[in-house]
């Protein structure tokens, strides 16, 4: 099917509009999926952090000692240690969510392919066009 020359500009504009809207929707979906996966991983990682855990205490005292050497007081030191640990957990959660994105897109692609395979086929009468 060809487009008449007088409508070519309108068709190109419509194609560009649809392409941009599709790109914006895709970007919004990607950011939404990533944010939700980051929240999921952050809550999962925080579940495994306990004040009574030996590894946590070692890291806490190591960071606390470094901050104390740089002039932090005991109360400010405690807040700074928890802030640093939260940033470490957030960074790891973001990395895990980036690692999840290819899997999410692969699953979306598989579902779309299956959906397209079940769409009804259109019959084009080849004699009507000539």
N, C-alpha and C positions, 0 to 999 in steps of 0.2 A: 504494500500500500504506500503510495507516495503522497506527499503533501503539495498542494498547488503553490506556486511561487509567491503569490500574493499573501498567503497565510504562513509562509516560512518564518517570518519574524515573530509572529505570535506563538508558533510552535516551539521555536528556540527559547523564547521567554518562559513559556510554560515548563519546558524541560529543565531549564535552569532553576526555576522556582521549586519544582518537585525535588531536584537534586539537593538544593540547599536545605529544604525542610527535612529531607531524609537524613542528611548529615547532622543537622541539629538534634533531631530525635535520637540518632545513634549516639551522639556525644552525651546527651542527657542520660540515656540509658546506661552508658558506660560509667559515668560518674556516680549514678545512683547505685549501681551494682557494686562498684568499688567502695563507696562509703558504707554500705550495709555489710559487706564482707570485712571491712576494717573494724567496724563495731563488733561483729561476731568474733573475730580473732582477738581483739583487745579484751573482750570479756572472758574469752577462753584462757588467754594467757594470765590474766589477773587471778583467775580461779586457782592457779597453781602457785601463786606467791603467798607465802605465809611468814609471819614474823618469827615463828618458832622454827622455821626451816633453817638448817645449818648453812646452806649455800647463800640464802638471803642475808643471814647475819654476817657472813664473811664479806659479802659485797657491801653491805650497809656500813660495817666498821671501816672497810678500806676507803670508801668514798668519804665517809665522815672524817677520817683522819686527814685525808688530802684537803678537804675543805677547812678543817680546823687549822691546818698549817698556813692557809691563805687568809686567815683572819676572821673566819666565820665563828659566831658565838654558838652556844649549845642549842638554843631554840631555832635560830636562823639556820644552823647546820642541819637540824632534823628536817626542816621544811625543804631545804635545798636538796638533800639526799632523796627525799620522796619525789620531788619535782624531776630530778635527773632520772630516777628509776621509771617514772611515768613516761618520760620522753623516750627512754629505751624501749619500753613495752609498746608505745604508740608507733615507733619506727618499725619494730618487728611486725606489728599487726598490719601496717601499711604494706610492708614487703610481702607478707603472706597473701594479702588481698590482690596485689599485682600478680602473684603467682597463680591465683585462682582464675584470673580473667581469661586466659586461653581455654581453660576447661569449660567455663561458662559459655564462651562463644562457640566452642565446638558443639556443646549440647544444643544450643540455639540453632546452629547450622543443621544438625541432624534432624531436629524436629521440623525445621522449615522444609528440608528436602523430602521428608516423609509426607508432610502436608501437601507439597506441590505434586508429589506422585499420585495422591488421591484426588486431585482436582479433576473435574470432567474435561475431556478433550473436546475442543471445538472442531467441527467439521467445516472445512472451507471448500466451497464448490468452485473448482478450478475453471470450469467452463463459463461461469457467470462473469468472470473478470475479463474475458477475451472477446 
